[in-house]
């Protein structure tokens, strides 16, 4: 057996095995191997494919992330073979029974008690259609207007529980299979993702559905891969016609082939059972990890579906029974300018306490002054408050505007925490009857005049404004930072109030001295055991990965991903501190604004002070293990431009780094090679002006195989 043949057989085995393990992990929650073992198999396949380009296949697990769309191009329009029609929405049991009556009249039956229905949650996500040919995923299309959608294949390939190749071992795969389902984000993962975005200076996303929709329309699949997207199947309109008598049988085949289902669907008999399923799902909606706004019921019998057919806009054999809207009206008592970790002044509504979806709501975010103005709300208005799942409540609009004179008890209804000692509202709070919100002239926390940044206002007193200092301390101690689990936002605020800490770096000085220990023990809800536990955790957490350390510092625009990029590029902290903006721009993924922000932070007195305080408190950095060196690109800096054909940009970068090279995002006089793919941009002209050596993609691949 030749070396090439052995490599081919090994690559085929690895593809099948990795696909099987992905299905076990993401779809069945029954992993058979550890993450490290999976990673080792994945690396082996990637190396084999790099060595033998002809072994790369579209369904390989290494090919999930493709090249971005060329700048200025949009997604191709695709006409659905089978239109993605709407589902008739019904509200209340009476409308559901009327639907059944019409259905029974159509098929000439009097009773529907024996009819079987497939009942499923109606997920609030983004509908998509997947096309498989000979078991390989070849195209993914959004619903669009139901007739024409957009080709988002490359973005859907990044969804980890979506199989790129179906399980052929289950047998009987159709030549062409179209599967439809919902692209979703679990609520818990959505909140964690939002925290990561905010920590890195990005805007928070409004809700999981908007996040999923926005992700699928991004031009760069590598950016989409960062979103915690999932796909869950709910139908297969193009299938093996006549092979299956029911949706239940068809679903069983889809599951055997590896397609993911939510696990919440049930087969029930009779409409009463459908209504009972709806009641059960509505009662349990807060325990389900996804946003749902009702249930969908579909006749299980495929032949009966064929008889019923469809109307111009919907199928006659299915309906959506919506849940009771989670929207109520209440009175807007005041609007407070709340100061966030990054100094942003966010309008916060205080409302008359009201129960929405089983939760008592007292305040909601209003996002920014521009959004508030678009709602047109004033203090005293009767407003609509909406709450979906466990998402933060939001004001949707005005039910009845405040008019006339204020009620006699208006001042008494102002929440206690918003009242000043001298009477009236505290600074930064708009509480007068029928008053419009105005950005305060001074920061409510420190009095500094705020500055406008786009549609937001921010307090520029970064290191003297108490909420900002407390927020950065919480960030340093929290997830993505040092991960000190025993102290959260409330405890940190308590430590500031007790004058035990004055900034983030003071956390690692809490266990230095008996006097501080005694003060901690005396705090409300602390005690000997709590303090001992905190001290033990501080001891363990003093050693920290370099990339995580950088993310913990709350440098503007530096989150977990940027921290890792910096840690891989620079030999150590001193090397990073000494770098200028030009050198920072050589880090692939860092642009001019972020480079300027990082350089300014390390030059600042406050940055130097925080580093000194952390290291004097015993913090130690753990640096990434250095490669053995000696690769074909050892010590060389590369920049990529244009579209790679034989590999993705991410793979090219990975291979360059494995060969000892560093990948930068922009061409400079320090660039050694510009690797050019199809349709190169302005980088090619700049490299010519600077005399940078140009490698075509084929030259780059050959270079990696050689000794350089």
C-alpha positions, 0 to 999 in steps of 0.5 A, spaced: 500 500 500 502 506 497 503 512 502 498 516 498 493 510 499 494 510 506 493 517 507 487 517 503 484 511 507 486 514 514 483 521 512 476 517 510 476 514 517 478 520 520 472 524 517 467 519 519 469 518 526 470 526 527 463 526 524 460 521 528 463 524 535 460 531 533 453 528 532 454 524 539 456 530 542 452 536 539 446 532 538 445 526 543 449 529 549 453 522 549 460 524 548 465 517 547 471 521 547 474 527 551 475 534 548 483 533 548 482 526 544 477 529 539 482 535 538 488 530 536 483 527 531 482 533 528 489 536 528 491 529 525 486 530 519 488 537 518 495 535 517 493 530 512 489 534 508 495 540 508 500 534 506 495 531 501 491 537 498 487 532 494 484 529 500 480 535 502 472 534 501 467 539 502 464 535 508 470 534 512 470 537 519 476 541 517 472 545 512 466 548 517 469 555 516 469 558 509 472 564 505 468 571 507 464 574 501 468 579 497 467 586 499 461 589 497 458 583 494 451 580 497 448 573 498 445 570 492 438 569 491 435 562 491 428 560 489 425 555 493 423 548 490 418 547 495 415 554 497 416 556 505 409 558 506 406 561 513 403 557 518 396 559 520 396 562 527 391 561 532 389 564 539 385 561 544 382 554 544 376 556 540 380 558 534 383 551 534 377 548 535 374 552 529 380 550 525 379 542 526 372 543 524 374 546 517 379 541 516 374 535 518 369 538 513 374 538 508 376 531 508 368 529 509 369 526 517 365 528 523 370 526 528 377 528 529 378 524 535 383 518 532 387 523 528 394 523 530 398 530 530 405 531 531 406 537 536 412 541 537 414 548 540 414 554 536 421 556 536 422 564 536 428 563 531 430 564 524 427 558 519 432 555 514 432 550 509 438 545 508 439 541 501 443 534 502 446 531 495 448 524 496 448 525 504 453 531 503 450 538 505 451 543 499 446 549 500 443 552 506 438 558 504 434 563 509 426 563 508 426 570 505 419 571 503 417 564 502 418 564 495 426 566 494 431 566 500 438 568 500 444 563 500 447 563 507 451 556 506 458 558 508 455 561 514 450 555 516 456 550 515 459 554 522 453 551 526 456 545 530 450 541 531 449 541 523 452 535 520 456 536 513 455 529 511 449 525 513 451 518 517 451 513 511 451 507 515 444 508 517 443 506 510 437 508 505 440 515 504 436 519 498 439 522 492 436 529 494 434 531 501 431 538 503 431 539 511 427 545 514 428 547 521 430 553 526 437 556 527 437 558 535 441 560 540 440 558 547 438 563 552 444 561 557 449 561 551 446 568 549 447 571 555 454 569 556 455 571 549 452 578 550 457 579 556 463 577 552 461 582 547 460 587 552 467 586 555 470 587 549 467 593 547 461 591 543 454 593 543 449 588 547 445 584 542 437 585 543 435 578 543 437 571 541 432 571 535 435 578 532 442 575 534 441 569 530 438 573 524 444 578 524 449 572 524 446 569 518 447 575 514 454 576 516 459 576 510 465 573 514 463 566 516 469 566 521 465 571 525 459 567 524 463 561 528 463 565 534 456 565 535 453 559 539 448 557 533 444 551 533 440 548 528 433 544 530 429 540 524 422 540 524 420 538 516 423 535 510 419 537 504 423 533 499 424 526 501 423 519 498 416 520 496 412 514 498 417 511 503 414 513 509 407 513 511 407 518 517 412 524 519 413 520 525 417 515 521 420 520 516 423 523 523 426 517 525 430 516 518 432 523 519 435 522 526 438 516 524 442 520 518 444 524 524 440 530 523 438 534 530 431 535 533 430 539 539 427 533 543 421 537 545 416 534 540 410 529 541 405 525 537 398 526 540 392 523 538 386 528 538 385 535 538 384 535 546 391 532 546 394 538 542 390 543 547 393 539 553 400 539 550 400 547 548 398 548 556 403 544 558 408 547 554 406 554 556 407 552 563 414 550 562 416 555 557 421 558 562 424 552 563 425 551 556 432 553 554 430 557 547 425 562 546 418 559 544 412 563 543 407 557 542 406 550 539 405 547 532 401 541 531 401 538 524 397 531 522 402 525 522 399 522 516 402 524 510 397 521 505 392 525 509 396 531 508 397 530 501 389 530 500 388 537 504 394 540 500 394 548 501 391 555 501 395 561 497 399 562 504 399 556 508 398 548 509 391 546 511 394 540 515 398 544 520 397 550 525 400 554 530 397 555 537 400 562 540 401 563 547 398 568 551 402 575 550 407 577 555 405 584 555 402 588 560 401 596 561 403 600 567 405 607 569 412 610 568 414 613 574 421 615 572 427 615 568 434 614 571 441 615 567 444 609 569 452 609 569 455 602 566 462 599 567 464 603 561 461 609 563 456 609 558 449 613 561 443 608 559 436 611 560 433 606 565 425 606 566 422 605 573 415 603 573 409 601 577 411 594 579 407 589 575 407 582 573 409 580 566 410 572 565 410 570 572 416 575 574 414 582 578 418 588 573 420 594 577 425 597 572 427 596 564 432 598 560 431 604 555 437 602 551 439 610 549 436 617 548 435 616 541 431 609 542 427 613 548 426 618 543 423 614 538 418 611 543 416 617 545 415 616 552 414 621 558 414 620 565 407 618 567 405 615 561 401 608 561 406 604 557 406 597 554 412 592 558 414 586 554 418 580 557 419 574 552 422 568 556 427 570 561 430 576 557 430 583 560 423 586 560 422 592 555 418 598 553 414 597 547 410 603 546 405 608 550 398 605 551 396 612 554 400 619 554 400 623 561 396 629 560 393 634 565 396 635 572 400 630 576 396 625 581 396 628 588 400 622 590 405 623 584 411 624 588 410 619 594 410 614 588 417 615 586 421 609 588 425 610 595 432 609 592 431 615 587 429 620 592 434 625 595 435 627 602 433 634 601 426 632 597 425 630 590 429 626 585 437 624 586 441 627 580 440 624 573 433 622 574 427 625 570 421 624 575 417 630 573 410 629 571 409 628 563 417 630 563 421 628 557 428 624 558 434 629 558 441 627 558 444 630 564 449 635 564 453 632 569 454 624 570 450 622 576 455 619 580 461 624 579 458 630 576 463 630 570 460 633 564 458 627 559 461 626 552 457 624 546 459 618 542 455 616 536 448 615 539 451 614 546 453 618 552 459 617 556 462 619 562 469 620 561 472 620 568 474 613 567 478 612 573 475 617 578 467 615 577 465 610 582 460 605 578 466 605 572 471 603 578 467 598 581 465 595 574 472 594 572 473 590 578 467 586 577 470 584 570 477 583 573 474 578 578 469 575 573 468 570 567 473 571 562 478 574 567 481 571 574 474 567 575 474 569 583 467 565 584 466 567 591 465 575 590 460 577 585 458 584 583 454 585 590 460 583 594 465 587 590 460 593 591 460 591 599 468 591 599 468 598 596 463 601 601 467 598 607 473 602 604 477 595 603 478 596 596 479 602 591 480 599 585 481 592 581 488 591 583 486 591 591 483 584 590 489 581 591 491 585 597 485 583 601 489 577 604 495 581 606 494 582 614 490 580 620 487 587 620 484 586 613 482 579 615 478 582 621 474 587 617 472 582 612 470 577 617 465 583 620 462 584 614 454 582 613 454 575 610 461 574 611 464 570 617 470 566 618 469 560 613 467 565 607 473 569 608 478 563 608 474 560 602 476 567 599 483 567 601 484 560 598 481 562 592 485 568 591 491 564 592 489 559 587 487 564 582 494 568 582 497 564 576 493 566 570 494 565 562 497 571 559 491 572 554 486 571 559 490 576 564 490 581 558 482 581 557 481 582 565 484 588 565 478 592 561 483 595 556 478 598 551 476 594 545 480 588 548 476 582 550 477 574 550 479 573 543 483 580 542 487 578 549 489 571 545 491 574 539 496 579 543 498 573 547 500 569 541 503 574 538 508 577 543 513 574 547 511 577 554 508 583 557 514 587 557 514 586 549 507 588 548 508 594 553 514 596 548 510 596 542 507 601 538 501 602 534 505 600 528 507 593 531 500 592 534 497 593 527 501 587 525 497 582 529 492 579 524 485 581 527 487 588 530 485 594 526 487 602 527 482 604 533 484 598 537 491 598 536 491 606 538 487 604 544 491 598 547 498 603 546 494 608 549 492 604 555 499 601 556 502 608 556 497 611 561 499 612 568 492 608 570 494 602 566 501 602 569 498 603 576 494 597 575 499 593 573 504 594 579 498 593 584 497 586 581 504 584 581 505 587 588 499 583 590 503 576 587 499 575 580 504 571 576 503 570 568 503 564 565 505 564 557 503 560 551 508 554 550 513 556 545 514 552 539 520 548 537 522 553 531 525 552 525 519 552 521 519 554 514 517 561 516 520 561 522 521 569 524 517 571 518 511 576 518 506 574 513 499 578 510 494 574 506 489 578 501 484 575 496 480 569 496 484 562 498 482 557 493 485 550 496 484 552 503 480 557 508 483 564 510 483 561 517 487 554 515 492 558 511 493 562 518 494 556 522 499 553 517 503 559 517 503 559 524 505 552 525 511 553 520 513 559 525 510 565 522 506 571 524 500 573 521 499 580 520 492 584 518 496 590 514 502 590 510 508 594 513 515 595 512 516 589 517 512 584 512 516 579 509 511 576 505 504 578 502 500 571 500 495 573 494 489 569 493 484 571 488 481 578 487 487 581 491 485 588 494 489 594 496 494 590 500 497 588 493 499 595 491 502 597 498 506 591 498 509 593 491 510 600 494 514 597 500 518 592 496 514 586 500 515 579 496 509 576 493 507 569 494 501 566 490 497 561 494 501 555 490 507 558 492 505 559 499 503 551 499 510 549 496 514 554 501 510 550 507 512 543 504 520 546 503 525 548 508 524 555 506 
